[in-house]
Amino acid sequence: MSEEWNEDLHGEITERWWFCLKHMRVEPDEGCPNKDRMGPYPTRAQAAAALQTAAERNEAWRKDDKKWDDD
């Protein structure tokens, strides 16, 4: 996944999105404590797909681990 952050003229990130695991919803910076969230993500859509992205990465890692174990 390519991450394209929204930055101001000084290179500061202006918009970040999080997926709240407590409420199972996307939140802006102002939200639940980070310990209850996944992110940050550069877009609302990427934050909404956080659980799917994590599942896909976990599956890829499991496959890599299996290949490593078989060697």
Predicted model as a PDB file, atoms N, CA, C, CB and O in Angstrom, pLDDT in the B-factor column:
MODEL        1                                                                  
ATOM      1  N   MET A   1       0.845  -1.172   0.000  1.00 44.00           N  
ATOM      2  CA  MET A   1       0.000   0.000   0.000  1.00 44.00           C  
ATOM      3  C   MET A   1       0.886   1.230   0.000  1.00 44.00           C  
ATOM      4  CB  MET A   1      -0.959   0.001   1.211  1.00 44.00           C  
ATOM      5  O   MET A   1       1.766   1.357   0.852  1.00 44.00           O  
ATOM      6  N   SER A   2       0.677   2.106  -0.908  1.00 50.00           N  
ATOM      7  CA  SER A   2       1.415   3.352  -0.966  1.00 50.00           C  
ATOM      8  C   SER A   2       0.721   4.357  -0.061  1.00 50.00           C  
ATOM      9  CB  SER A   2       1.518   3.881  -2.425  1.00 50.00           C  
ATOM     10  O   SER A   2      -0.498   4.521  -0.112  1.00 50.00           O  
ATOM     11  N   GLU A   3       1.505   5.022   0.760  1.00 62.00           N  
ATOM     12  CA  GLU A   3       0.937   6.016   1.654  1.00 62.00           C  
ATOM     13  C   GLU A   3       1.321   7.398   1.165  1.00 62.00           C  
ATOM     14  CB  GLU A   3       1.411   5.794   3.106  1.00 62.00           C  
ATOM     15  O   GLU A   3       2.503   7.718   1.041  1.00 62.00           O  
ATOM     16  N   GLU A   4       0.321   8.210   0.891  1.00 70.00           N  
ATOM     17  CA  GLU A   4       0.546   9.567   0.437  1.00 70.00           C  
ATOM     18  C   GLU A   4      -0.012  10.503   1.490  1.00 70.00           C  
ATOM     19  CB  GLU A   4      -0.106   9.822  -0.954  1.00 70.00           C  
ATOM     20  O   GLU A   4      -1.223  10.710   1.573  1.00 70.00           O  
ATOM     21  N   TRP A   5       0.879  11.070   2.299  1.00 68.00           N  
ATOM     22  CA  TRP A   5       0.472  11.938   3.387  1.00 68.00           C  
ATOM     23  C   TRP A   5       0.171  13.340   2.878  1.00 68.00           C  
ATOM     24  CB  TRP A   5       1.550  11.985   4.462  1.00 68.00           C  
ATOM     25  O   TRP A   5       0.836  13.842   1.971  1.00 68.00           O  
ATOM     26  N   ASN A   6      -0.833  13.960   3.469  1.00 70.00           N  
ATOM     27  CA  ASN A   6      -1.151  15.349   3.177  1.00 70.00           C  
ATOM     28  C   ASN A   6      -0.248  16.219   4.032  1.00 70.00           C  
ATOM     29  CB  ASN A   6      -2.661  15.662   3.440  1.00 70.00           C  
ATOM     30  O   ASN A   6      -0.288  16.142   5.260  1.00 70.00           O  
ATOM     31  N   GLU A   7       0.575  17.057   3.381  1.00 69.00           N  
ATOM     32  CA  GLU A   7       1.530  17.888   4.100  1.00 69.00           C  
ATOM     33  C   GLU A   7       1.328  19.353   3.760  1.00 69.00           C  
ATOM     34  CB  GLU A   7       2.960  17.464   3.780  1.00 69.00           C  
ATOM     35  O   GLU A   7       0.890  19.704   2.664  1.00 69.00           O  
ATOM     36  N   ASP A   8       1.660  20.207   4.737  1.00 65.00           N  
ATOM     37  CA  ASP A   8       1.614  21.635   4.475  1.00 65.00           C  
ATOM     38  C   ASP A   8       2.943  22.079   3.855  1.00 65.00           C  
ATOM     39  CB  ASP A   8       1.319  22.426   5.780  1.00 65.00           C  
ATOM     40  O   ASP A   8       3.783  21.241   3.528  1.00 65.00           O  
ATOM     41  N   LEU A   9       3.131  23.369   3.695  1.00 72.00           N  
ATOM     42  CA  LEU A   9       4.340  23.895   3.053  1.00 72.00           C  
ATOM     43  C   LEU A   9       5.609  23.597   3.829  1.00 72.00           C  
ATOM     44  CB  LEU A   9       4.213  25.376   2.868  1.00 72.00           C  
ATOM     45  O   LEU A   9       6.701  23.645   3.263  1.00 72.00           O  
ATOM     46  N   HIS A  10       5.489  23.292   5.109  1.00 69.00           N  
ATOM     47  CA  HIS A  10       6.650  23.019   5.957  1.00 69.00           C  
ATOM     48  C   HIS A  10       6.902  21.521   6.120  1.00 69.00           C  
ATOM     49  CB  HIS A  10       6.459  23.659   7.324  1.00 69.00           C  
ATOM     50  O   HIS A  10       7.763  21.118   6.902  1.00 69.00           O  
ATOM     51  N   GLY A  11       6.165  20.706   5.394  1.00 67.00           N  
ATOM     52  CA  GLY A  11       6.339  19.269   5.477  1.00 67.00           C  
ATOM     53  C   GLY A  11       5.631  18.635   6.660  1.00 67.00           C  
ATOM     54  O   GLY A  11       5.833  17.453   6.940  1.00 67.00           O  
ATOM     55  N   GLU A  12       4.801  19.403   7.362  1.00 67.00           N  
ATOM     56  CA  GLU A  12       4.048  18.869   8.501  1.00 67.00           C  
ATOM     57  C   GLU A  12       2.816  18.115   7.990  1.00 67.00           C  
ATOM     58  CB  GLU A  12       3.626  20.015   9.477  1.00 67.00           C  
ATOM     59  O   GLU A  12       2.123  18.582   7.086  1.00 67.00           O  
ATOM     60  N   ILE A  13       2.557  16.959   8.571  1.00 62.00           N  
ATOM     61  CA  ILE A  13       1.378  16.182   8.186  1.00 62.00           C  
ATOM     62  C   ILE A  13       0.137  16.921   8.674  1.00 62.00           C  
ATOM     63  CB  ILE A  13       1.436  14.727   8.773  1.00 62.00           C  
ATOM     64  O   ILE A  13       0.028  17.256   9.854  1.00 62.00           O  
ATOM     65  N   THR A  14      -0.791  17.170   7.767  1.00 71.00           N  
ATOM     66  CA  THR A  14      -1.973  17.966   8.104  1.00 71.00           C  
ATOM     67  C   THR A  14      -3.210  17.118   8.362  1.00 71.00           C  
ATOM     68  CB  THR A  14      -2.262  18.941   6.997  1.00 71.00           C  
ATOM     69  O   THR A  14      -4.173  17.604   8.956  1.00 71.00           O  
ATOM     70  N   GLU A  15      -3.202  15.899   7.942  1.00 85.00           N  
ATOM     71  CA  GLU A  15      -4.384  15.059   8.111  1.00 85.00           C  
ATOM     72  C   GLU A  15      -3.947  13.634   8.374  1.00 85.00           C  
ATOM     73  CB  GLU A  15      -5.303  15.129   6.868  1.00 85.00           C  
ATOM     74  O   GLU A  15      -3.177  13.061   7.603  1.00 85.00           O  
ATOM     75  N   ARG A  16      -4.439  13.060   9.463  1.00 92.00           N  
ATOM     76  CA  ARG A  16      -4.147  11.667   9.784  1.00 92.00           C  
ATOM     77  C   ARG A  16      -5.440  11.014  10.247  1.00 92.00           C  
ATOM     78  CB  ARG A  16      -3.028  11.549  10.875  1.00 92.00           C  
ATOM     79  O   ARG A  16      -6.277  11.646  10.892  1.00 92.00           O  
ATOM     80  N   TRP A  17      -5.588   9.746   9.910  1.00 95.00           N  
ATOM     81  CA  TRP A  17      -6.782   8.993  10.258  1.00 95.00           C  
ATOM     82  C   TRP A  17      -6.389   7.727  11.006  1.00 95.00           C  
ATOM     83  CB  TRP A  17      -7.600   8.649   8.998  1.00 95.00           C  
ATOM     84  O   TRP A  17      -5.319   7.163  10.774  1.00 95.00           O  
ATOM     85  N   TRP A  18      -7.248   7.295  11.891  1.00 97.00           N  
ATOM     86  CA  TRP A  18      -7.014   6.139  12.743  1.00 97.00           C  
ATOM     87  C   TRP A  18      -8.224   5.217  12.690  1.00 97.00           C  
ATOM     88  CB  TRP A  18      -6.720   6.574  14.197  1.00 97.00           C  
ATOM     89  O   TRP A  18      -9.337   5.663  12.411  1.00 97.00           O  
ATOM     90  N   PHE A  19      -8.009   3.929  12.958  1.00 98.00           N  
ATOM     91  CA  PHE A  19      -9.128   2.996  13.111  1.00 98.00           C  
ATOM     92  C   PHE A  19      -9.202   2.638  14.583  1.00 98.00           C  
ATOM     93  CB  PHE A  19      -8.956   1.707  12.208  1.00 98.00           C  
ATOM     94  O   PHE A  19      -8.261   2.065  15.132  1.00 98.00           O  
ATOM     95  N   CYS A  20     -10.314   2.970  15.229  1.00 98.00           N  
ATOM     96  CA  CYS A  20     -10.501   2.719  16.655  1.00 98.00           C  
ATOM     97  C   CYS A  20     -10.979   1.279  16.861  1.00 98.00           C  
ATOM     98  CB  CYS A  20     -11.515   3.731  17.268  1.00 98.00           C  
ATOM     99  O   CYS A  20     -12.030   0.882  16.357  1.00 98.00           O  
ATOM    100  N   LEU A  21     -10.193   0.513  17.606  1.00 98.00           N  
ATOM    101  CA  LEU A  21     -10.542  -0.885  17.886  1.00 98.00           C  
ATOM    102  C   LEU A  21     -11.622  -0.994  18.952  1.00 98.00           C  
ATOM    103  CB  LEU A  21      -9.305  -1.661  18.326  1.00 98.00           C  
ATOM    104  O   LEU A  21     -12.311  -2.011  19.030  1.00 98.00           O  
ATOM    105  N   LYS A  22     -11.777   0.023  19.760  1.00 98.00           N  
ATOM    106  CA  LYS A  22     -12.798   0.025  20.808  1.00 98.00           C  
ATOM    107  C   LYS A  22     -14.184   0.258  20.215  1.00 98.00           C  
ATOM    108  CB  LYS A  22     -12.485   1.101  21.860  1.00 98.00           C  
ATOM    109  O   LYS A  22     -15.152  -0.399  20.600  1.00 98.00           O  
ATOM    110  N   HIS A  23     -14.271   1.194  19.278  1.00 98.00           N  
ATOM    111  CA  HIS A  23     -15.563   1.560  18.683  1.00 98.00           C  
ATOM    112  C   HIS A  23     -15.753   1.021  17.267  1.00 98.00           C  
ATOM    113  CB  HIS A  23     -15.705   3.059  18.664  1.00 98.00           C  
ATOM    114  O   HIS A  23     -16.826   1.154  16.678  1.00 98.00           O  
ATOM    115  N   MET A  24     -14.679   0.402  16.722  1.00 98.00           N  
ATOM    116  CA  MET A  24     -14.727  -0.186  15.377  1.00 98.00           C  
ATOM    117  C   MET A  24     -15.162   0.833  14.330  1.00 98.00           C  
ATOM    118  CB  MET A  24     -15.677  -1.384  15.357  1.00 98.00           C  
ATOM    119  O   MET A  24     -16.073   0.599  13.535  1.00 98.00           O  
ATOM    120  N   ARG A  25     -14.469   1.984  14.362  1.00 98.00           N  
ATOM    121  CA  ARG A  25     -14.774   3.039  13.387  1.00 98.00           C  
ATOM    122  C   ARG A  25     -13.535   3.883  13.133  1.00 98.00           C  
ATOM    123  CB  ARG A  25     -15.941   3.930  13.882  1.00 98.00           C  
ATOM    124  O   ARG A  25     -12.571   3.849  13.898  1.00 98.00           O  
ATOM    125  N   VAL A  26     -13.580   4.636  12.051  1.00 98.00           N  
ATOM    126  CA  VAL A  26     -12.499   5.546  11.676  1.00 98.00           C  
ATOM    127  C   VAL A  26     -12.636   6.824  12.492  1.00 98.00           C  
ATOM    128  CB  VAL A  26     -12.523   5.855  10.144  1.00 98.00           C  
ATOM    129  O   VAL A  26     -13.737   7.331  12.710  1.00 98.00           O  
ATOM    130  N   GLU A  27     -11.479   7.336  12.941  1.00 97.00           N  
ATOM    131  CA  GLU A  27     -11.462   8.577  13.711  1.00 97.00           C  
ATOM    132  C   GLU A  27     -10.354   9.487  13.200  1.00 97.00           C  
ATOM    133  CB  GLU A  27     -11.274   8.287  15.216  1.00 97.00           C  
ATOM    134  O   GLU A  27      -9.344   9.012  12.681  1.00 97.00           O  
ATOM    135  N   PRO A  28     -10.545  10.812  13.349  1.00 95.00           N  
ATOM    136  CA  PRO A  28      -9.447  11.741  13.044  1.00 95.00           C  
ATOM    137  C   PRO A  28      -8.468  11.738  14.218  1.00 95.00           C  
ATOM    138  CB  PRO A  28      -9.987  13.194  12.767  1.00 95.00           C  
ATOM    139  O   PRO A  28      -8.611  10.946  15.150  1.00 95.00           O  
ATOM    140  N   ASP A  29      -7.471  12.631  14.170  1.00 92.00           N  
ATOM    141  CA  ASP A  29      -6.498  12.712  15.267  1.00 92.00           C  
ATOM    142  C   ASP A  29      -7.186  12.865  16.618  1.00 92.00           C  
ATOM    143  CB  ASP A  29      -5.538  13.881  15.041  1.00 92.00           C  
ATOM    144  O   ASP A  29      -6.779  12.246  17.601  1.00 92.00           O  
ATOM    145  N   GLU A  30      -8.216  13.680  16.664  1.00 92.00           N  
ATOM    146  CA  GLU A  30      -8.943  13.885  17.906  1.00 92.00           C  
ATOM    147  C   GLU A  30      -9.896  12.707  18.088  1.00 92.00           C  
ATOM    148  CB  GLU A  30      -9.715  15.251  17.899  1.00 92.00           C  
ATOM    149  O   GLU A  30     -10.965  12.667  17.479  1.00 92.00           O  
ATOM    150  N   GLY A  31      -9.511  11.763  18.914  1.00 94.00           N  
ATOM    151  CA  GLY A  31     -10.331  10.584  19.121  1.00 94.00           C  
ATOM    152  C   GLY A  31      -9.867   9.837  20.346  1.00 94.00           C  
ATOM    153  O   GLY A  31      -9.320  10.425  21.279  1.00 94.00           O  
ATOM    154  N   CYS A  32     -10.083   8.561  20.341  1.00 97.00           N  
ATOM    155  CA  CYS A  32      -9.702   7.710  21.459  1.00 97.00           C  
ATOM    156  C   CYS A  32      -8.182   7.687  21.632  1.00 97.00           C  
ATOM    157  CB  CYS A  32     -10.236   6.287  21.252  1.00 97.00           C  
ATOM    158  O   CYS A  32      -7.448   8.087  20.728  1.00 97.00           O  
ATOM    159  N   PRO A  33      -7.710   7.220  22.793  1.00 97.00           N  
ATOM    160  CA  PRO A  33      -6.259   7.105  22.993  1.00 97.00           C  
ATOM    161  C   PRO A  33      -5.636   6.185  21.940  1.00 97.00           C  
ATOM    162  CB  PRO A  33      -5.949   6.576  24.411  1.00 97.00           C  
ATOM    163  O   PRO A  33      -6.263   5.220  21.503  1.00 97.00           O  
ATOM    164  N   ASN A  34      -4.418   6.485  21.544  1.00 95.00           N  
ATOM    165  CA  ASN A  34      -3.748   5.698  20.508  1.00 95.00           C  
ATOM    166  C   ASN A  34      -3.605   4.230  20.883  1.00 95.00           C  
ATOM    167  CB  ASN A  34      -2.386   6.277  20.225  1.00 95.00           C  
ATOM    168  O   ASN A  34      -3.511   3.383  19.995  1.00 95.00           O  
ATOM    169  N   LYS A  35      -3.586   3.907  22.162  1.00 97.00           N  
ATOM    170  CA  LYS A  35      -3.474   2.506  22.584  1.00 97.00           C  
ATOM    171  C   LYS A  35      -4.675   1.683  22.114  1.00 97.00           C  
ATOM    172  CB  LYS A  35      -3.346   2.419  24.111  1.00 97.00           C  
ATOM    173  O   LYS A  35      -4.599   0.456  22.054  1.00 97.00           O  
ATOM    174  N   ASP A  36      -5.782   2.353  21.781  1.00 98.00           N  
ATOM    175  CA  ASP A  36      -6.985   1.672  21.319  1.00 98.00           C  
ATOM    176  C   ASP A  36      -7.181   1.780  19.815  1.00 98.00           C  
ATOM    177  CB  ASP A  36      -8.189   2.228  22.024  1.00 98.00           C  
ATOM    178  O   ASP A  36      -8.244   1.436  19.299  1.00 98.00           O  
ATOM    179  N   ARG A  37      -6.148   2.263  19.099  1.00 98.00           N  
ATOM    180  CA  ARG A  37      -6.327   2.531  17.677  1.00 98.00           C  
ATOM    181  C   ARG A  37      -5.191   1.957  16.840  1.00 98.00           C  
ATOM    182  CB  ARG A  37      -6.436   4.023  17.440  1.00 98.00           C  
ATOM    183  O   ARG A  37      -4.093   1.701  17.333  1.00 98.00           O  
ATOM    184  N   MET A  38      -5.489   1.765  15.560  1.00 97.00           N  
ATOM    185  CA  MET A  38      -4.491   1.383  14.559  1.00 97.00           C  
ATOM    186  C   MET A  38      -4.250   2.611  13.691  1.00 97.00           C  
ATOM    187  CB  MET A  38      -4.965   0.137  13.693  1.00 97.00           C  
ATOM    188  O   MET A  38      -5.187   3.324  13.332  1.00 97.00           O  
ATOM    189  N   GLY A  39      -2.999   2.847  13.362  1.00 96.00           N  
ATOM    190  CA  GLY A  39      -2.693   3.973  12.507  1.00 96.00           C  
ATOM    191  C   GLY A  39      -1.507   4.734  13.017  1.00 96.00           C  
ATOM    192  O   GLY A  39      -0.800   4.260  13.906  1.00 96.00           O  
ATOM    193  N   PRO A  40      -1.277   5.885  12.484  1.00 94.00           N  
ATOM    194  CA  PRO A  40      -2.163   6.653  11.624  1.00 94.00           C  
ATOM    195  C   PRO A  40      -2.058   6.251  10.155  1.00 94.00           C  
ATOM    196  CB  PRO A  40      -1.864   8.118  11.769  1.00 94.00           C  
ATOM    197  O   PRO A  40      -1.080   5.643   9.721  1.00 94.00           O  
ATOM    198  N   TYR A  41      -3.087   6.607   9.415  1.00 94.00           N  
ATOM    199  CA  TYR A  41      -3.167   6.389   7.972  1.00 94.00           C  
ATOM    200  C   TYR A  41      -3.360   7.733   7.292  1.00 94.00           C  
ATOM    201  CB  TYR A  41      -4.326   5.408   7.606  1.00 94.00           C  
ATOM    202  O   TYR A  41      -3.951   8.640   7.878  1.00 94.00           O  
ATOM    203  N   PRO A  42      -2.874   7.879   6.070  1.00 91.00           N  
ATOM    204  CA  PRO A  42      -2.971   9.163   5.382  1.00 91.00           C  
ATOM    205  C   PRO A  42      -4.363   9.485   4.840  1.00 91.00           C  
ATOM    206  CB  PRO A  42      -1.998   9.191   4.261  1.00 91.00           C  
ATOM    207  O   PRO A  42      -4.653  10.644   4.544  1.00 91.00           O  
ATOM    208  N   THR A  43      -5.226   8.479   4.705  1.00 93.00           N  
ATOM    209  CA  THR A  43      -6.571   8.741   4.197  1.00 93.00           C  
ATOM    210  C   THR A  43      -7.599   8.011   5.053  1.00 93.00           C  
ATOM    211  CB  THR A  43      -6.693   8.310   2.717  1.00 93.00           C  
ATOM    212  O   THR A  43      -7.296   7.020   5.719  1.00 93.00           O  
ATOM    213  N   ARG A  44      -8.801   8.522   5.014  1.00 95.00           N  
ATOM    214  CA  ARG A  44      -9.923   7.892   5.737  1.00 95.00           C  
ATOM    215  C   ARG A  44     -10.160   6.477   5.195  1.00 95.00           C  
ATOM    216  CB  ARG A  44     -11.227   8.754   5.601  1.00 95.00           C  
ATOM    217  O   ARG A  44     -10.422   5.554   5.966  1.00 95.00           O  
ATOM    218  N   ALA A  45     -10.070   6.308   3.880  1.00 96.00           N  
ATOM    219  CA  ALA A  45     -10.303   4.996   3.259  1.00 96.00           C  
ATOM    220  C   ALA A  45      -9.274   3.967   3.724  1.00 96.00           C  
ATOM    221  CB  ALA A  45     -10.266   5.116   1.728  1.00 96.00           C  
ATOM    222  O   ALA A  45      -9.625   2.816   3.984  1.00 96.00           O  
ATOM    223  N   GLN A  46      -8.010   4.370   3.830  1.00 96.00           N  
ATOM    224  CA  GLN A  46      -6.982   3.436   4.293  1.00 96.00           C  
ATOM    225  C   GLN A  46      -7.216   3.062   5.758  1.00 96.00           C  
ATOM    226  CB  GLN A  46      -5.576   4.050   4.115  1.00 96.00           C  
ATOM    227  O   GLN A  46      -6.998   1.914   6.147  1.00 96.00           O  
ATOM    228  N   ALA A  47      -7.654   4.016   6.563  1.00 97.00           N  
ATOM    229  CA  ALA A  47      -7.967   3.707   7.957  1.00 97.00           C  
ATOM    230  C   ALA A  47      -9.149   2.745   8.038  1.00 97.00           C  
ATOM    231  CB  ALA A  47      -8.272   4.998   8.742  1.00 97.00           C  
ATOM    232  O   ALA A  47      -9.154   1.843   8.875  1.00 97.00           O  
ATOM    233  N   ALA A  48     -10.146   2.928   7.177  1.00 98.00           N  
ATOM    234  CA  ALA A  48     -11.311   2.047   7.180  1.00 98.00           C  
ATOM    235  C   ALA A  48     -10.931   0.617   6.806  1.00 98.00           C  
ATOM    236  CB  ALA A  48     -12.372   2.573   6.217  1.00 98.00           C  
ATOM    237  O   ALA A  48     -11.601  -0.332   7.213  1.00 98.00           O  
ATOM    238  N   ALA A  49      -9.868   0.466   6.040  1.00 98.00           N  
ATOM    239  CA  ALA A  49      -9.413  -0.866   5.613  1.00 98.00           C  
ATOM    240  C   ALA A  49      -8.341  -1.437   6.540  1.00 98.00           C  
ATOM    241  CB  ALA A  49      -8.873  -0.802   4.190  1.00 98.00           C  
ATOM    242  O   ALA A  49      -7.698  -2.426   6.186  1.00 98.00           O  
ATOM    243  N   ALA A  50      -8.134  -0.848   7.706  1.00 98.00           N  
ATOM    244  CA  ALA A  50      -7.046  -1.248   8.605  1.00 98.00           C  
ATOM    245  C   ALA A  50      -7.098  -2.724   8.981  1.00 98.00           C  
ATOM    246  CB  ALA A  50      -7.085  -0.413   9.859  1.00 98.00           C  
ATOM    247  O   ALA A  50      -6.070  -3.402   8.947  1.00 98.00           O  
ATOM    248  N   LEU A  51      -8.258  -3.227   9.333  1.00 98.00           N  
ATOM    249  CA  LEU A  51      -8.357  -4.633   9.740  1.00 98.00           C  
ATOM    250  C   LEU A  51      -8.079  -5.565   8.569  1.00 98.00           C  
ATOM    251  CB  LEU A  51      -9.743  -4.927  10.322  1.00 98.00           C  
ATOM    252  O   LEU A  51      -7.412  -6.586   8.734  1.00 98.00           O  
ATOM    253  N   GLN A  52      -8.580  -5.228   7.401  1.00 98.00           N  
ATOM    254  CA  GLN A  52      -8.329  -6.038   6.206  1.00 98.00           C  
ATOM    255  C   GLN A  52      -6.844  -6.006   5.849  1.00 98.00           C  
ATOM    256  CB  GLN A  52      -9.181  -5.534   5.015  1.00 98.00           C  
ATOM    257  O   GLN A  52      -6.261  -7.039   5.520  1.00 98.00           O  
ATOM    258  N   THR A  53      -6.237  -4.828   5.914  1.00 96.00           N  
ATOM    259  CA  THR A  53      -4.807  -4.699   5.627  1.00 96.00           C  
ATOM    260  C   THR A  53      -3.984  -5.534   6.593  1.00 96.00           C  
ATOM    261  CB  THR A  53      -4.373  -3.231   5.698  1.00 96.00           C  
ATOM    262  O   THR A  53      -3.046  -6.217   6.181  1.00 96.00           O  
ATOM    263  N   ALA A  54      -4.326  -5.485   7.875  1.00 96.00           N  
ATOM    264  CA  ALA A  54      -3.605  -6.267   8.885  1.00 96.00           C  
ATOM    265  C   ALA A  54      -3.762  -7.761   8.620  1.00 96.00           C  
ATOM    266  CB  ALA A  54      -4.109  -5.921  10.301  1.00 96.00           C  
ATOM    267  O   ALA A  54      -2.798  -8.517   8.739  1.00 96.00           O  
ATOM    268  N   ALA A  55      -4.965  -8.189   8.266  1.00 97.00           N  
ATOM    269  CA  ALA A  55      -5.201  -9.616   7.991  1.00 97.00           C  
ATOM    270  C   ALA A  55      -4.381 -10.071   6.778  1.00 97.00           C  
ATOM    271  CB  ALA A  55      -6.712  -9.882   7.746  1.00 97.00           C  
ATOM    272  O   ALA A  55      -3.805 -11.159   6.793  1.00 97.00           O  
ATOM    273  N   GLU A  56      -4.328  -9.249   5.738  1.00 96.00           N  
ATOM    274  CA  GLU A  56      -3.552  -9.595   4.543  1.00 96.00           C  
ATOM    275  C   GLU A  56      -2.060  -9.674   4.862  1.00 96.00           C  
ATOM    276  CB  GLU A  56      -3.798  -8.566   3.427  1.00 96.00           C  
ATOM    277  O   GLU A  56      -1.369 -10.574   4.386  1.00 96.00           O  
ATOM    278  N   ARG A  57      -1.570  -8.745   5.657  1.00 95.00           N  
ATOM    279  CA  ARG A  57      -0.148  -8.774   6.031  1.00 95.00           C  
ATOM    280  C   ARG A  57       0.163  -9.991   6.895  1.00 95.00           C  
ATOM    281  CB  ARG A  57       0.240  -7.485   6.779  1.00 95.00           C  
ATOM    282  O   ARG A  57       1.193 -10.641   6.720  1.00 95.00           O  
ATOM    283  N   ASN A  58      -0.733 -10.293   7.826  1.00 95.00           N  
ATOM    284  CA  ASN A  58      -0.528 -11.471   8.679  1.00 95.00           C  
ATOM    285  C   ASN A  58      -0.474 -12.744   7.849  1.00 95.00           C  
ATOM    286  CB  ASN A  58      -1.643 -11.577   9.726  1.00 95.00           C  
ATOM    287  O   ASN A  58       0.360 -13.614   8.102  1.00 95.00           O  
ATOM    288  N   GLU A  59      -1.348 -12.862   6.866  1.00 95.00           N  
ATOM    289  CA  GLU A  59      -1.358 -14.045   6.011  1.00 95.00           C  
ATOM    290  C   GLU A  59      -0.056 -14.143   5.210  1.00 95.00           C  
ATOM    291  CB  GLU A  59      -2.571 -14.011   5.060  1.00 95.00           C  
ATOM    292  O   GLU A  59       0.519 -15.223   5.075  1.00 95.00           O  
ATOM    293  N   ALA A  60       0.396 -13.012   4.684  1.00 94.00           N  
ATOM    294  CA  ALA A  60       1.660 -13.006   3.940  1.00 94.00           C  
ATOM    295  C   ALA A  60       2.816 -13.416   4.847  1.00 94.00           C  
ATOM    296  CB  ALA A  60       1.927 -11.611   3.334  1.00 94.00           C  
ATOM    297  O   ALA A  60       3.695 -14.169   4.427  1.00 94.00           O  
ATOM    298  N   TRP A  61       2.822 -12.932   6.078  1.00 92.00           N  
ATOM    299  CA  TRP A  61       3.883 -13.304   7.017  1.00 92.00           C  
ATOM    300  C   TRP A  61       3.818 -14.786   7.366  1.00 92.00           C  
ATOM    301  CB  TRP A  61       3.786 -12.464   8.292  1.00 92.00           C  
ATOM    302  O   TRP A  61       4.852 -15.440   7.501  1.00 92.00           O  
ATOM    303  N   ARG A  62       2.588 -15.325   7.514  1.00 91.00           N  
ATOM    304  CA  ARG A  62       2.447 -16.767   7.798  1.00 91.00           C  
ATOM    305  C   ARG A  62       3.023 -17.599   6.666  1.00 91.00           C  
ATOM    306  CB  ARG A  62       0.966 -17.137   8.019  1.00 91.00           C  
ATOM    307  O   ARG A  62       3.701 -18.599   6.902  1.00 91.00           O  
ATOM    308  N   LYS A  63       2.750 -17.183   5.433  1.00 90.00           N  
ATOM    309  CA  LYS A  63       3.287 -17.898   4.280  1.00 90.00           C  
ATOM    310  C   LYS A  63       4.809 -17.820   4.247  1.00 90.00           C  
ATOM    311  CB  LYS A  63       2.703 -17.335   2.985  1.00 90.00           C  
ATOM    312  O   LYS A  63       5.480 -18.815   3.970  1.00 90.00           O  
ATOM    313  N   ASP A  64       5.353 -16.641   4.527  1.00 85.00           N  
ATOM    314  CA  ASP A  64       6.810 -16.491   4.564  1.00 85.00           C  
ATOM    315  C   ASP A  64       7.415 -17.342   5.673  1.00 85.00           C  
ATOM    316  CB  ASP A  64       7.195 -15.018   4.761  1.00 85.00           C  
ATOM    317  O   ASP A  64       8.459 -17.964   5.476  1.00 85.00           O  
ATOM    318  N   ASP A  65       6.769 -17.374   6.835  1.00 81.00           N  
ATOM    319  CA  ASP A  65       7.261 -18.198   7.940  1.00 81.00           C  
ATOM    320  C   ASP A  65       7.251 -19.670   7.562  1.00 81.00           C  
ATOM    321  CB  ASP A  65       6.415 -17.972   9.199  1.00 81.00           C  
ATOM    322  O   ASP A  65       8.185 -20.401   7.894  1.00 81.00           O  
ATOM    323  N   LYS A  66       6.199 -20.116   6.868  1.00 77.00           N  
ATOM    324  CA  LYS A  66       6.116 -21.516   6.453  1.00 77.00           C  
ATOM    325  C   LYS A  66       7.252 -21.846   5.493  1.00 77.00           C  
ATOM    326  CB  LYS A  66       4.751 -21.813   5.795  1.00 77.00           C  
ATOM    327  O   LYS A  66       7.877 -22.900   5.610  1.00 77.00           O  
ATOM    328  N   LYS A  67       7.525 -20.945   4.537  1.00 76.00           N  
ATOM    329  CA  LYS A  67       8.639 -21.155   3.619  1.00 76.00           C  
ATOM    330  C   LYS A  67       9.965 -21.243   4.382  1.00 76.00           C  
ATOM    331  CB  LYS A  67       8.696 -20.023   2.581  1.00 76.00           C  
ATOM    332  O   LYS A  67      10.815 -22.077   4.068  1.00 76.00           O  
ATOM    333  N   TRP A  68      10.130 -20.386   5.371  1.00 76.00           N  
ATOM    334  CA  TRP A  68      11.356 -20.366   6.178  1.00 76.00           C  
ATOM    335  C   TRP A  68      11.476 -21.676   6.954  1.00 76.00           C  
ATOM    336  CB  TRP A  68      11.363 -19.148   7.154  1.00 76.00           C  
ATOM    337  O   TRP A  68      12.557 -22.262   7.019  1.00 76.00           O  
ATOM    338  N   ASP A  69      10.375 -22.136   7.539  1.00 73.00           N  
ATOM    339  CA  ASP A  69      10.390 -23.373   8.328  1.00 73.00           C  
ATOM    340  C   ASP A  69      10.667 -24.603   7.469  1.00 73.00           C  
ATOM    341  CB  ASP A  69       9.064 -23.545   9.053  1.00 73.00           C  
ATOM    342  O   ASP A  69      11.257 -25.572   7.946  1.00 73.00           O  
ATOM    343  N   ASP A  70      10.242 -24.569   6.198  1.00 70.00           N  
ATOM    344  CA  ASP A  70      10.432 -25.714   5.292  1.00 70.00           C  
ATOM    345  C   ASP A  70      11.865 -25.815   4.776  1.00 70.00           C  
ATOM    346  CB  ASP A  70       9.474 -25.609   4.112  1.00 70.00           C  
ATOM    347  O   ASP A  70      12.273 -26.873   4.295  1.00 70.00           O  
ATOM    348  N   ASP A  71      12.628 -24.737   4.868  1.00 62.00           N  
ATOM    349  CA  ASP A  71      14.025 -24.755   4.357  1.00 62.00           C  
ATOM    350  C   ASP A  71      14.945 -25.542   5.247  1.00 62.00           C  
ATOM    351  CB  ASP A  71      14.564 -23.340   4.217  1.00 62.00           C  
ATOM    352  O   ASP A  71      16.137 -25.652   4.960  1.00 62.00           O  
TER     353      ASP A  71                                                      
ENDMDL                                                                          
END                                                                             
